[in-house]
Amino acid sequence: MTDKKIFTLKVENDIGIVTFDVAGDAMNTWTDEAFESFRDVLGCLEQDTGLKGVIFISGKPNNFFAGANLKMIEEIKTREKAMEILNVFHESFNRFSALNIPTVAAINGHCLGGGLEFALAFTARIAKESKTTLIGLPEILVGLFPGGGGTQRLPRLIGYPAIELILKGRNLTAAQACDVGIVDRVVPADSDLLKEARSFLDDLIAGTASLKRPDHDFSQIDAVAEQARQGALKATRGRELPAPMLAIKSMQEGLKVSLEEGLEIEKNYFADVAVLPEAKGSINTFFIKGLTDKPKALMTRGFEPTPLKKIAVLGFGTMGRGIVIDILRNMQVPVIVKDIPEALEPGRAFVKKILDGMAEKKRLKGSVDDLMNLLTTTSEYSGAFKEVDLVVEAVFENIDVKKQVYRELCDAVRDDGLIASNTSSLSVNAMAEYVTHPERFGGTHFFSPVWIMQLVEVVRGEKTSQGTVNNLLNFAASIRKRPIVCFDNPGFVVNALLFPYIRQTFQYLEEGNSIEKIDGAMMSFGMPVGPVRLTDEVGIDVPYKVFVGLGEEQQTLKNVVEAGRLGLKKSGKGFFLKDGSVDPDVLPLIAKREPRERSAEDIQMGALEGMIKVGKDLLDRKIVNDPRMIDVGMIWGTGFPPDKGGPMKWADLIGLSERLFGTMFY
């Protein structure tokens, strides 16, 4: 027997009560030790012929079982290893479900993935209703699908609705799980779960418990599976991601045969998925999301942030408006906005419009009127600026404009007031020259639209203090952003990696490859929009100015900008027409190089290679100290496909980093 008694059996009046607890971990997960301990208890249950029934209950107040340990799955390198792990799950759960006594899973807190698959092997399930009770099979969200029996046992329990639950990775409350038939009984949050489970087990033993176990007709499974397949393709914009496609096949084929045969089908398809780079990439995305879910965790341990009781925003254009929206809806503190008089009313109207939309969708705490009453607009500095704890500058991207703004601002605010610039292209070090007490100054580069995009780059200049970085991380946490921290650098992190992407794009275009082909290649890779459309949407003059600033000439962008085409949204003309098709009038403006036809894979690999070379340079120069920060930036700043885990992780997974640099980033 194992030294770590994760599962402990106690017998009371011929009833077995098994308490399980992975000591030292926040969540119970299936590990080698957990299975060893479970099999020890299982052996006792199989041998004790005097038992009338058994209850399993967690020793953790807010967690039943969170499923398989993802680090264990991430480390699977071969299909054989995957099958070895799957066999442990299946053999254990099958043995348990074959016990000839009633079994009850007493669920409190998270019952997810392999935890729910474990619970599905029980005779019945009872759950406590609470905010922490979540029941579901979310494996699809990490590039996998249920491999411990979920694709076979759940549909047999609740019918066709199981397919949508599995493909969407949706988690249910205890009441919702009861409504669909996963849970048999729900008890209030203040009840004694073990006592209620014992009462339920008594009813099962006496034969008085009413369990809904209808026979489900799966004769239409082929049609339902095809409908599910089309829905999955729509959700991925036509990309056939392995996990949803094989999950559907597992259910389509498995529900036509016996449970025993269906479980074998599931195992084989899961083993196929588990070793694919898409699964490893998705798991990496899950881990780096957790790394940045709580920005305060990135702060210096023990640091006490400056309370942010009043904030000022300079500039009421696109970015300033978005920043104000996020401050009002998340912090609900007074905000002063300064801009030219003619910008103030349109800015207020826009902020109210967005807040009204959030209120209609019930995504807003407090009334819109109350939030708008917190907003003060002005075209002049006033005494109120002395009360401001943080100023976010979001004025026009011109160093001369910034120079004037900072000279005026520093006279208007306290010497200890924090100052941050929402710049996307100007040097934080250069701007710091015009800020008194520059240690209080740093960058907060937001992404548009601010109230939708999660990412913010916190930029540390040469004179920025660690306290300021910590305070800006606290600000990011307060407005519910996902931050990455970097040193000052042209383009910081995200735009620095986008430079070669855009450069390669226009090289391919000038070699005679069509806009449709280039954009199509990157969308099939998983980017939300193609690079030419991205250029059009952000404004064609934006990357053009970047190239000019870098001392590079990009002839096509130069031609298009000089023709007055700044993008469909910006000037009414760009690369595309309103119907989404390429504007034929732009084609003569494309510069010519020696023709070279590129395949979709050439285009994808060229873009990726350019990105990771810049990423390697950022790491070498210590602009960032962790490749995970680069991947967070690209996933949440540009929509880089989550199933690939970020460009640095993907380069590792496909062997590109070793081929180029002889080493891996992770």
GISUL-V513181 format. One record per residue. RES is the residue in one small letter. SS is DSSP state (H for helix, E for strand, L for the rest). OMEGA is omega as a letter, one per 30 degrees, with the letter a starting at -180 (999 if undefined). D_CENTER is the distance of its C-alpha to the mean C-alpha in whole Angstrom. Layout:
res=<RES/RES>
ss=<SS/SS>
omega=<OMEGA/OMEGA>
d_center=<D_CENTER/D_CENTER>
This chain:
res=<m/t/d/k/k/i/f/t/l/k/v/e/n/d/i/g/i/v/t/f/d/v/a/g/d/a/m/n/t/w/t/d/e/a/f/e/s/f/r/d/v/l/g/c/l/e/q/d/t/g/l/k/g/v/i/f/i/s/g/k/p/n/n/f/f/a/g/a/n/l/k/m/i/e/e/i/k/t/r/e/k/a/m/e/i/l/n/v/f/h/e/s/f/n/r/f/s/a/l/n/i/p/t/v/a/a/i/n/g/h/c/l/g/g/g/l/e/f/a/l/a/f/t/a/r/i/a/k/e/s/k/t/t/l/i/g/l/p/e/i/l/v/g/l/f/p/g/g/g/g/t/q/r/l/p/r/l/i/g/y/p/a/i/e/l/i/l/k/g/r/n/l/t/a/a/q/a/c/d/v/g/i/v/d/r/v/v/p/a/d/s/d/l/l/k/e/a/r/s/f/l/d/d/l/i/a/g/t/a/s/l/k/r/p/d/h/d/f/s/q/i/d/a/v/a/e/q/a/r/q/g/a/l/k/a/t/r/g/r/e/l/p/a/p/m/l/a/i/k/s/m/q/e/g/l/k/v/s/l/e/e/g/l/e/i/e/k/n/y/f/a/d/v/a/v/l/p/e/a/k/g/s/i/n/t/f/f/i/k/g/l/t/d/k/p/k/a/l/m/t/r/g/f/e/p/t/p/l/k/k/i/a/v/l/g/f/g/t/m/g/r/g/i/v/i/d/i/l/r/n/m/q/v/p/v/i/v/k/d/i/p/e/a/l/e/p/g/r/a/f/v/k/k/i/l/d/g/m/a/e/k/k/r/l/k/g/s/v/d/d/l/m/n/l/l/t/t/t/s/e/y/s/g/a/f/k/e/v/d/l/v/v/e/a/v/f/e/n/i/d/v/k/k/q/v/y/r/e/l/c/d/a/v/r/d/d/g/l/i/a/s/n/t/s/s/l/s/v/n/a/m/a/e/y/v/t/h/p/e/r/f/g/g/t/h/f/f/s/p/v/w/i/m/q/l/v/e/v/v/r/g/e/k/t/s/q/g/t/v/n/n/l/l/n/f/a/a/s/i/r/k/r/p/i/v/c/f/d/n/p/g/f/v/v/n/a/l/l/f/p/y/i/r/q/t/f/q/y/l/e/e/g/n/s/i/e/k/i/d/g/a/m/m/s/f/g/m/p/v/g/p/v/r/l/t/d/e/v/g/i/d/v/p/y/k/v/f/v/g/l/g/e/e/q/q/t/l/k/n/v/v/e/a/g/r/l/g/l/k/k/s/g/k/g/f/f/l/k/d/g/s/v/d/p/d/v/l/p/l/i/a/k/r/e/p/r/e/r/s/a/e/d/i/q/m/g/a/l/e/g/m/i/k/v/g/k/d/l/l/d/r/k/i/v/n/d/p/r/m/i/d/v/g/m/i/w/g/t/g/f/p/p/d/k/g/g/p/m/k/w/a/d/l/i/g/l/s/e/r/l/f/g/t/m/f/y>
ss=<L/L/L/L/L/L/E/E/E/E/E/E/L/L/E/E/E/E/E/E/L/L/L/L/L/L/L/L/L/E/L/H/H/H/H/H/H/H/H/H/H/H/H/H/H/H/H/L/L/L/L/L/E/E/E/E/E/E/L/E/L/L/E/E/E/L/L/E/L/H/H/H/H/H/L/L/L/L/H/H/H/H/H/H/H/H/H/H/H/H/H/H/H/H/H/H/H/L/L/L/L/E/E/E/E/E/E/L/L/E/E/E/L/H/H/H/H/H/H/L/L/L/L/E/E/E/E/E/L/L/L/L/L/E/E/E/L/H/H/H/H/H/L/L/L/L/L/L/L/H/H/H/H/H/H/H/H/H/L/L/H/H/H/H/H/H/H/H/L/L/E/E/L/H/H/H/H/H/H/H/L/L/L/L/E/E/E/L/L/L/L/L/H/H/H/H/H/H/H/H/H/H/H/H/H/H/L/L/L/L/L/L/L/L/L/L/L/L/L/L/H/H/H/H/H/H/H/H/H/H/H/H/H/H/H/L/L/L/L/L/L/H/H/H/H/H/H/H/H/H/H/H/H/H/L/L/L/L/H/H/H/H/H/H/H/H/H/H/H/H/H/H/H/H/L/L/H/H/H/H/H/H/H/H/H/H/H/H/H/H/H/H/L/L/H/H/H/H/L/L/L/L/L/L/L/L/L/L/L/E/E/E/E/E/L/L/L/H/H/H/H/H/H/H/H/H/H/H/H/H/H/L/L/E/E/E/E/E/L/L/H/H/H/H/H/H/H/H/H/H/H/H/H/H/H/H/H/H/H/H/L/L/L/L/L/L/L/H/H/H/H/H/L/L/E/E/E/E/L/L/L/L/H/H/H/H/H/L/L/E/E/E/E/L/L/L/L/L/H/H/H/H/H/H/H/H/H/H/H/H/H/H/L/L/L/L/L/E/E/E/E/L/L/L/L/L/L/H/H/H/H/H/L/L/L/L/L/H/H/H/E/E/E/E/E/E/L/L/L/L/L/L/L/L/E/E/E/E/E/E/L/L/L/L/L/H/H/H/H/H/H/H/H/H/H/H/H/H/L/L/L/E/E/E/E/E/E/L/L/L/L/L/L/H/H/H/H/H/H/H/H/H/H/H/H/H/H/H/H/H/L/L/L/L/H/H/H/H/H/H/H/H/H/H/H/L/L/L/L/L/H/H/H/H/H/H/H/H/L/H/H/H/H/H/H/H/H/H/H/L/L/L/L/L/H/H/H/H/H/H/H/H/L/L/L/L/E/H/H/H/H/L/E/L/L/E/L/L/L/L/L/E/L/H/H/H/H/H/H/L/L/L/L/L/L/L/L/L/L/H/H/H/H/H/H/H/H/H/H/H/H/H/H/H/H/H/H/H/H/H/L/L/L/L/L/L/H/H/H/H/H/H/H/H/H/H/H/H/L/L/L/H/H/H/L/L/H/H/H/H/H/H/H/L/L/H/H/H/H/H/H/L/L/L/L/L>
omega=<a/l/a/a/a/l/a/a/l/a/l/l/l/l/l/l/a/l/l/a/l/a/l/l/l/a/l/l/l/l/l/a/a/l/l/l/l/a/l/l/l/l/l/l/l/a/a/a/a/l/l/a/a/l/l/a/a/l/l/a/a/a/l/l/a/l/a/l/a/l/l/l/a/a/l/a/a/l/l/l/l/l/l/l/l/a/l/l/a/a/l/a/l/l/a/a/a/l/a/l/l/l/a/l/l/a/l/a/a/l/a/l/l/l/l/l/l/a/l/l/l/l/a/a/l/a/l/l/l/a/a/a/l/a/a/l/a/a/a/a/l/l/a/l/a/a/l/l/a/a/a/a/a/l/l/l/a/l/a/l/l/a/l/l/a/a/l/a/a/l/a/l/l/a/l/l/l/a/a/l/l/l/a/l/l/l/a/a/a/a/l/a/a/l/l/l/l/l/l/l/l/l/l/a/a/a/a/l/l/l/l/a/a/l/a/l/l/a/a/a/a/a/l/l/l/l/l/l/l/l/l/l/l/a/a/a/l/l/l/l/a/a/l/a/a/l/l/l/l/a/a/a/a/a/l/a/a/l/a/l/l/l/l/l/l/a/a/l/l/l/l/a/a/a/a/l/l/l/a/l/a/l/l/l/l/a/a/l/l/l/a/l/a/a/a/l/l/l/l/a/l/a/l/a/l/l/a/a/l/a/l/l/l/a/a/l/a/a/l/l/a/l/l/l/a/l/a/a/a/a/a/l/l/l/l/l/l/l/l/a/a/l/a/a/l/l/l/a/a/l/l/l/a/l/l/l/l/l/l/l/l/l/a/l/a/a/l/a/l/l/l/l/l/a/l/l/a/l/a/l/l/l/a/a/l/a/a/l/a/l/l/a/a/a/a/a/l/a/l/l/a/a/a/a/a/l/l/a/a/l/a/a/l/l/a/l/l/l/l/l/l/l/l/a/a/a/l/l/a/a/a/l/a/a/l/a/a/l/a/a/l/a/l/a/l/l/a/f/a/a/l/a/a/a/l/l/l/a/a/l/a/a/a/a/l/l/l/l/l/l/l/l/l/l/l/l/a/l/l/l/l/a/l/a/l/l/a/a/l/a/a/l/a/a/l/l/l/a/a/l/l/l/l/a/a/l/l/a/a/l/l/l/a/l/a/a/a/l/a/a/a/l/l/l/l/l/a/l/l/a/l/l/l/l/a/a/l/a/a/l/a/l/l/l/l/l/l/l/l/a/a/l/l/a/a/l/l/a/a/a/a/l/l/a/a/a/a/a/a/a/l/l/l/l/a/l/a/a/l/a/l/l/a/a/a/a/l/a/a/l/a/l/l/a/l/a/a/l/l/a/l/a/a/a/l/l/a/a/l/l/a/l/l/l/l/l/l/l/a/a/l/l/l/a/a/l/l/l/l/a/l/a/a/l/a/l/a/a/l/a/a/a/l/l/a/a/a/l/a/l/l/a/a/l/a/a/l/a/a/a/a/l/l/a/a/999>
d_center=<40/37/37/34/35/31/33/36/39/41/44/46/48/47/44/41/38/36/33/30/28/27/28/26/23/21/20/23/21/23/25/28/30/29/30/33/34/33/35/38/38/38/41/42/41/43/46/47/49/50/46/46/42/39/36/33/31/28/30/27/27/23/22/24/22/18/19/19/19/16/18/21/19/17/21/23/24/27/27/30/28/26/29/30/27/27/31/30/28/30/33/32/31/34/37/35/35/39/40/43/42/40/37/34/31/31/27/26/22/19/21/18/18/21/22/22/24/26/27/28/31/33/35/34/31/31/28/28/27/25/21/20/21/19/20/18/17/13/14/13/9/10/13/15/17/20/22/24/26/24/24/28/28/26/28/31/30/29/30/28/25/24/23/20/19/18/17/14/13/15/16/19/21/25/26/24/25/28/29/27/29/27/29/32/33/31/32/32/30/33/35/36/33/36/39/37/36/40/41/39/40/44/43/42/45/47/46/46/42/41/38/36/36/37/38/35/37/34/37/35/32/32/32/29/27/28/26/23/23/24/21/18/20/19/16/15/18/20/19/20/17/19/17/18/21/22/21/23/26/26/27/29/31/31/32/35/37/37/34/35/35/32/30/32/30/27/27/28/25/23/25/24/20/20/21/20/18/15/15/15/12/10/11/10/7/7/9/9/6/9/11/10/9/13/14/18/17/18/21/24/25/28/27/28/26/29/28/27/30/30/28/30/28/30/30/29/28/25/23/25/25/21/21/24/22/19/22/24/21/19/22/25/28/30/29/32/32/34/35/38/39/39/35/35/35/33/30/31/31/28/26/28/27/23/24/26/23/21/24/25/21/22/19/21/23/27/29/28/32/31/28/30/33/31/31/34/35/38/39/41/40/41/42/39/37/38/36/33/31/28/29/26/28/27/30/31/30/34/35/38/36/34/37/39/36/36/40/40/37/38/41/40/37/38/38/35/33/30/29/26/26/23/25/23/26/29/29/29/32/34/33/33/37/38/36/38/37/34/33/31/29/26/24/21/19/17/16/17/17/17/16/13/11/9/11/14/17/19/22/25/28/31/33/29/30/27/28/27/24/23/24/22/19/20/20/17/16/18/17/13/12/10/13/14/18/20/24/26/26/26/23/21/19/17/20/22/20/20/24/25/23/25/28/28/27/30/32/31/32/35/36/36/33/32/29/29/28/26/24/24/23/20/19/20/18/15/15/14/18/21/22/25/24/21/24/26/23/23/27/29/31/27/27/31/31/29/31/34/33/33/36/35/36/34/37/35/33/36/38/36/35/39/40/38/35/32/29/30/28/30/33/34/34/32/31/30/32/31/31/28/31/32/35/38/39/37/38/41/39/37/39/40/40/41/40/37/36/32/30/27/26/28/26/23/24/26/23/21/24/24/21/21/24/23/21/23/26/23/23/27/28/25/24/21/21/18/17/13/14/14/11/9/11/12/8/7/11/12/10/11/10/7/10/12/10/11/15/17/15/16/20/20/19/22/24/24/24/27/29/29/29/30/27/23/21/19>
